[in-house]
Amino acid sequence: MGDPSVPHRARRRSGMGMKRRPPDRQEKPANREFIVLQYCTIESVDQLLCLRSFTRVAELHSFTRAADALGVSRAVVSTHIKDLERYLRCQLFHRTTRRVGLTSDGAEYLARCQRILAELEAADEAVRGTRVAVAGRLRVDVPAAFGRALLIPALPRFTARYPDLQLEVQLNDRVIDLIAEEVDLVVRVGTIREPHLIARRVVTTRLVTCAAPAYLREHGVPAEPEELKRHKLIGHLSGSHRPHKWQFQRGTVRRQVQLPFNVAFNAAEAVIQAAVRGAGIVQSADLMVAEALAAGRLEAVLKDWSAPGAPISVVCRTALRNSPKIRVFAEFAAELLSQYRRRVDALLEGSA
């Protein structure tokens, strides 16, 4: 019980409020899973705060951004991490002046903590009954072309089915940080590399190099990728504000070519519109140019050099994967993409 003359608050350690045991160097856990299970059975009311602080720092690579996301001070987050590292007897982060990165122990610990927090959230939802009731705010981020061409026309039937869902949609062509921008779900073009995200790959794409018929009549049709350097080219700016390199494949031969562009846009729709108006040659995913090709507004060139394009996935944070509102919107978006993929295949077959 301790000395009754010592106030209770003075006997509590600041920060986590854990019951500390003298470090026993002879009792080393066999693996990190044991550490997590041991830690989560400590008699403490503050341990989840430390897990959440650790997870946010790991996901955002910043103590300051994690503190902002959690609504606490940076000092509180720092204390949580120090307490956690002291208790586990290992370093979880490499800290530099520019970036915070996980150690190997930290990376393994993060994966297990994410599963623990996901299970906790699923348990909360089950008790609240939200697993069957799709309600509340849902923030999604989708490519502008997908939003305007497919999502917006289909939204009335989705909102009619889920009237208690408040849907907020961002349309843009940049890759966002879901945690920093507080977005629940995204439709993303490209490979998903973030370890805290879970992705459902919905459709694949193929790259098509094409131009307006009027442009090709005036400037000629390139027969090899190298001939593109003599043409006016329209580029698509990446997240780094540099135009994407163009990809080519013929048989087993693949090429990635950095080409000089006369003009480049940060929006895929603008790239296509410029090509249709005769501004030059463009390389784009077949989903973007299929209808213009079928209508004769664009004409494919270098057909023998068509290369695989980026996949399109529906993506959310691992901790939210069992949320009913995430599930229903992910199914809705995936079906829209799959339907359009089938339509594009039919269009391209008809225009071949």
N, C-alpha and C positions, 0 to 999 in steps of 0.2 A: 504493500500500500504506500510506502514511502513515509517520509517525515511529515506528520500532520501540520507542523508549524510552517511548512513551505507552501505558499499558495499554489492552487491547482494550475493556474496559467503559467507559473514559473516552471512547473515540472514538465509542461508540454514543450516539445521542441517546435520551433517555428517552421512554417512551410507545410510539409506534408502531414504532420501530426502522426507519423508512424511510431510504432513501438520499436525502438532500436535494440538490437542485440549486439553484444560484443562480436566483432568480426572473428570468425573462425576459419582460419586459412586451411584447415584440414577438410572442411565440408564444402568442396567445390561442386556445383551442380554438374550433372553429366551432360546436359545440353541446355540450349536457350529456352526450350519449351518448358523445362522444369522451372527455370527462372521466372517465366511469365506466370505459370500456375502458382508458384510460391508467392510471388509479389501480389497477385490478385486475391490471395487469401489472408493478407495482413489485416489485422484489426485496425482499420483506419477509415475515416470518412472522406479523406482528401486524395486518395490514390488515383481516382479517375481523372482528377484535375491534372495530375502529373502525366498520365497517359495521353490525355488530350493535348497538353502543351507539347510533349515530345513529338506526337504525330504531326501537329501543325508546323512545328519548326522543321521537321524532316520534309514535309510536303512543300513548304514555301521557301526553304533554304535561308531562312532569316528569322532571328529572334524578334526583331521589331515588327515584321509583317505578321508573324504568328500572334504577337501580343495584340495587334490591332484587330485581327480576325476573331480573337477570343474575348476582346473587350476588357483586357487587363493591362497592367503596365509591363514594360519589358523586364523590369526587375523581378516581377512575380514569375514570369516565364523562366527567366534565368535561374531563379531559386529552385523551381520545380525540376529543371534539368540537372542541376548540381546535386540535388537530393537524390534524384533517380540514379545518377551515375555513382554516387557514393554508396547507395544501397546495393546496386548490382555489382559494384567493384569492377567496373570497366568503363572505358570511354565510349560514348555513343556518337560524338560528333568530332570532326576535324574543323577547327575554327580558324578562319583567316579574316583579314580586314575587309575582304570583298564578299566572301561566300561561306556558308556553313554547309558542310557535307557530311554524310554518314560514314562512320567506320564500318568495318565488316560486321562487328558485333551489332552496331546500330541498325544496319540494313536488315539483319536477320530478326532483330527485335521488333523493328517497324512492321514487318509482314505479319507477325503474330499479334501485335497490338491492334493493327487494322482489323484483323478478324475478330478480336475481342470486342472492339467498339461496334463493329457491324452487327455482331450477335446481340449486343446490348440494345442497339437501335431497333433491331427486329423484334426483340422482346417487348420493348416499349410500345411499338406499333401494334403488336398482338393484343396487349392489354387495353390500349386505347381504342381498338377496333378499327384503326385506319387501314388495316390490310384489306378490308372489304369495302371501305368507304373511300372513294377517290375524291379528295377535297384538299383545300389549301392552295398556297401559291406554288407555282412551278415555273422556274426560269430556265429557258432554253436558248441556245445559240445555234444558228444554222447558216449555211452559205446563202448569200443573197439570191442566187439564181434558184436554188431549191425552194427558198421561202416564197418567192414571188410566183414561180411557175407551178409548184406542186402543193406546198403547204397551205398558202392562203386560200386557194380555191376549195380545198378540202376541209378547212377549219369548221365551217358551220355544222357538219355532221359530227365532228369530234366534240365541239362545245355543247351540242345538243345532248350528247350521250353523257357528258360529265358536267352538269350545270354548276356544281359546287367547286369546280377547279378554276382558280384564277391563273390564267396562262399569260406569261410575259415572254415575248419573243424578240431576240436580237438578230438582225440580219447583217452579216458581214463576212468577209472572205479572209480574215486573219485567224491565226490559232491563238486562242485565249487560254488563260490560266483559270480553270474552273473554280478553284478555291479562292484565289485573290479577287475574282470578279463575282463571287457568290452565285455561280450558275450551276444548275442541277444536272443538266443534260445537254450534250452537243451532238450535232451531226457533223462529222469531221472527215475531210478528205486527206488521205495519207496514212502513214504508219503510226500507230500509237505506241509511244515509248515510256510514258510516265508510269512508274510502278504502282501508283496509288489510283490508277484509272482502270476500269474494266470496259472492254470494247466488244461489241457485236458487229463483226464484219458482215455487211448486208449485200453489197454489190461490188463487182470489179469494173474497171473501165479500160478503154484502149485509147491510145493517143492517135489523133488524126491530124495530118498536116494538110491545110487547105487554104483556098483563097477564092475571091469572087471571080466568076468567069470573065468579066471585063478586064480585071487586072491581068489574068493569065493570057488573054488575047494580046494585050499591049506589051507585056514584059516576058512572055514565054513561060513554058512549063519546065521546072527543074527535073532532071532525070536522076541525080545523085544528091545526097545531103550536102556535099561540098559546094554545089552550085547555088545553094541558098545564100551564100555570102555576097552574091551579085544582085540579090533581090532586096526589096523593101520588106522588112520583117516587123511583126507586132509582138511584143513580149508581155508576159504576165509577171508582175512584181511579186516576189516572195515576202515572207515575214521579215527578212533581213533587208528589204527594200532593194534587192537585186533581182533582175529578171531570172526566171527559171531557165536552167539549161535544157535544151531540147534533146529528147531521147529517140533513138532509132534502133530498129532490130530487123535483120533479114536472116532467117534461119537461126543459126547459133551465134551470129555476129551481132554484137551490141555496141552502140556508140552513144556517148554523151557529149554533146557539142555546145560550146559556149559561142554564141553568135552575136554579131552587132545588131542592135535593134534601132529602127528609126523612131519608134514610139513604144512606150510600155505603160500598162495600166495596173492598178492594184485590185481591179474588179474583173472577174472573168467575163461578166456580161459585156463590159465595155470593150474587151478584146474582141469578142465575137462581132459586135456591132461595127467596130472599125474595119474588120475584115470584110463584112458584108458590103460596106460602103466603098470597098476597093482600095483601102489604105495599104494593103500588103498581104503577105502570107502569115498565117498563124498556125500554131500547134496547140490543140486543145483536146480534152477528153471527149470521147464520142457522144456521151450524154449531153454535152453542151452544144454540139454542132449538128446532131442528127437531123433535126427538123429543117435546118437551113440547107443541108445537103439534099434531103428528100425534095425540098421545094425548088432546088436549082439555084439558090442564092449563093451557095458556096460549092466549090468543086474540089474533091480530094486530089492531092498530088503525092508522089512518093509512096504509093500504096504498098509496094513491096517492102517498105521500111517501117511499117506500122509497129509500134512497140507497146507493151503492156503499160497501162497508166496506174494511177494511185487508186487504192481501194477506198470505198466510202463506208464509214462505220457509224453506229450509234454508240455514244460514249457517256459514261457517268462515273462518279467516284465509287470506289469499291464499297464504301460504307453505306451507299444509298441503293445498292443493286436490288434489294428486296422491297423497296418502297413501291406501293401500288400505283402512285401517280407516275413514277418513273417508268414502271413496267408498261402501263397502258399507252403512254406517249411513245415509248420506244417501239412498241408493236405498231402503232399508227404510222410513225415515220418510216419504219422498215418496210411496211406494206406499200407506202407511196413510192419508195425507191425501187422496190422489186417490180411493181406494176410498170413504172416508167422504163426500167431496164428491158422488160419484155417488149414494150412499145418501140423503143429504140432499135432493138434487134430486128423487129419487123420492118421498120423504116429503112434500115441500112441494107437489109436483104432486098427490099423492093427497089432501092436506088443503085444496087450493085450492077 
